[in-house]
Amino acid sequence: MAKMKSKSVVEKLDLSRKKKKEFDIDTNLRVGFKTGKFIFGKKQVLRHLRNDSFKMILLSNNCPTELEKQLNYYVSLMKDKIHIHRYKGSSWDLGLALAKPYMISIIGVLQEGDSDLLSLKSQ
């Protein structure tokens, strides 16, 4: 009889409360930087944007508005639209996400590598 009670207790437990994995952009940035191909910096990204297109562009939260306007203008002229994602942290945070000891305000993703950064397009 004791076995039956423990069995009914197990059946009543809700085992479906698994934690849902949230998308960690910092981890994906590190993985993508190591395995893919990124270009960062205003001059390099704008120069490369004129020649080739990126799969995605990341902007820091405190990116200068002049740079953002210039970037939006270039993207509007392109045949294939590029997704521009606004990073929630500052340029210091974006630099630290790539394990760099300096500020990075803009990142152009040429190849995402093993990361899931392109899933940000759907969010």
Residue pairs with C-beta under 8 A, 6 or more apart in sequence:
23 116
23 119
23 120
23 123
25 87
25 88
25 97
25 117
25 120
26 97
28 115
28 116
28 117
29 58
29 94
29 97
29 98
29 107
29 115
29 117
30 97
30 98
30 99
31 113
31 114
31 115
32 38
32 109
32 112
32 113
32 114
32 115
32 117
33 98
33 99
33 113
34 113
35 113
35 114
35 115
36 109
36 110
36 111
36 112
36 113
36 114
36 115
37 109
37 110
37 111
37 113
38 98
38 107
38 108
38 109
38 110
39 45
39 48
39 54
39 107
39 108
39 110
40 98
40 104
40 106
40 107
40 108
41 104
41 106
42 67
42 105
42 106
44 108
45 54
45 57
45 71
45 106
45 107
45 108
46 70
46 71
46 74
48 54
48 108
48 110
49 71
49 74
49 75
49 108
50 74
52 110
53 78
53 80
53 82
54 82
54 108
54 109
54 110
55 82
55 83
55 109
55 110
55 111
55 112
55 118
56 82
56 83
56 84
56 85
56 108
56 109
56 112
56 117
56 118
56 120
56 121
57 71
57 75
57 82
57 83
57 84
57 85
57 106
57 107
57 108
57 109
58 84
58 85
58 86
58 87
58 94
58 106
58 107
58 109
59 67
59 68
59 71
59 84
59 85
59 86
59 87
59 105
59 106
60 87
60 89
60 90
60 91
60 93
60 94
60 103
60 104
60 105
60 106
61 86
61 87
61 88
61 89
61 90
62 90
62 91
62 105
63 91
63 105
63 106
64 105
67 105
67 106
71 84
71 106
72 84
75 81
75 82
75 84
83 120
83 121
85 120
85 121
87 93
87 94
89 97
90 103
91 103
91 104
91 105
92 103
94 103
94 104
94 105
94 107
95 101
95 102
95 103
95 104
98 104
98 107
109 117
109 118
112 118
